[in-house]
Amino acid sequence: MQTIQFIQVTPEQLQDAIIEGVKIQLQDLKKHFQPKTPNDYLTRAEVAEMLKINLSSVHNWTKKGILTSYQIGGKVYYKRTEIENAIVELKK
């Protein structure tokens, strides 16, 4: 184990140095911190309304693999982010 000796340092100076080091580390952490956002799930009807299409189109797009569906207890849901990412820009 390594030993460190503080010569001519008051307890208050040591405390201030520690606090300053922690503040610097927290500021660095805040710069790189990305909060996790919860997934927003939509029903088939909500997806159809969002895209202005009918339910059969939502079903067909799911079968073709254009949209990814998730099932819980017999109910089908879609992630909002995946729906938005499925919309592609047309090349002109």
C-alpha positions in Angstrom: 0.0 0.0 0.0 1.3 3.5 -0.9 1.5 6.1 1.8 0.9 9.8 1.2 2.0 12.5 3.7 0.6 15.9 3.7 3.0 18.4 5.1 1.9 21.9 5.9 -1.6 21.3 4.7 -4.5 22.1 7.0 -7.5 19.9 7.2 -9.5 22.7 5.5 -7.1 22.9 2.6 -7.3 19.2 2.1 -11.0 19.3 2.2 -11.1 22.1 -0.3 -8.8 20.2 -2.6 -10.9 17.1 -2.5 -14.1 19.0 -3.1 -12.6 20.8 -6.1 -11.5 17.5 -7.6 -14.9 16.0 -7.1 -16.5 19.1 -8.8 -14.2 18.7 -11.8 -15.1 15.1 -12.1 -18.9 15.9 -11.9 -18.6 18.6 -14.5 -16.9 16.1 -16.9 -19.6 13.5 -16.2 -22.3 16.1 -16.9 -20.8 16.9 -20.3 -20.9 13.2 -21.4 -24.1 12.1 -19.6 -26.9 11.0 -21.9 -30.1 10.3 -19.9 -31.9 7.2 -20.9 -35.3 7.9 -22.4 -38.1 5.4 -21.9 -39.5 3.7 -25.0 -42.9 5.0 -26.2 -45.1 2.1 -27.4 -47.9 2.6 -29.8 -50.9 0.4 -30.7 -51.7 -0.6 -34.2 -54.5 2.0 -34.3 -52.1 4.7 -33.1 -49.5 3.8 -35.7 -52.2 3.9 -38.4 -53.4 7.3 -37.2 -49.8 8.6 -37.0 -48.9 7.5 -40.6 -52.4 8.3 -41.9 -52.9 4.8 -43.2 -55.4 2.0 -42.5 -54.9 -1.0 -40.2 -54.5 -3.4 -43.1 -51.5 -1.4 -44.3 -49.9 -1.5 -40.8 -50.5 -5.3 -40.8 -49.0 -5.7 -44.4 -46.0 -3.5 -43.5 -45.4 -5.6 -40.4 -45.5 -8.9 -42.4 -43.1 -7.4 -45.0 -40.6 -6.4 -42.3 -41.0 -2.7 -42.8 -42.3 -2.3 -39.3 -41.3 -4.3 -36.2 -44.0 -5.3 -33.8 -43.9 -6.5 -30.2 -46.5 -8.6 -28.5 -47.5 -8.6 -24.8 -50.5 -10.8 -23.8 -52.1 -10.9 -27.2 -51.7 -7.1 -27.8 -49.5 -5.8 -30.5 -47.3 -2.7 -30.0 -44.8 -0.7 -32.0 -41.9 1.4 -30.7 -42.4 5.1 -31.7 -38.7 5.5 -32.5 -38.7 2.5 -34.8 -41.8 3.8 -36.7 -40.0 7.2 -37.1 -36.8 5.5 -38.3 -38.8 3.4 -40.8 -39.7 6.5 -42.7 -36.9 7.0 -45.3 -36.0 10.1 -47.4 -36.7 9.8 -51.0 -33.9 10.4 -53.4 -34.8 13.1 -56.0 
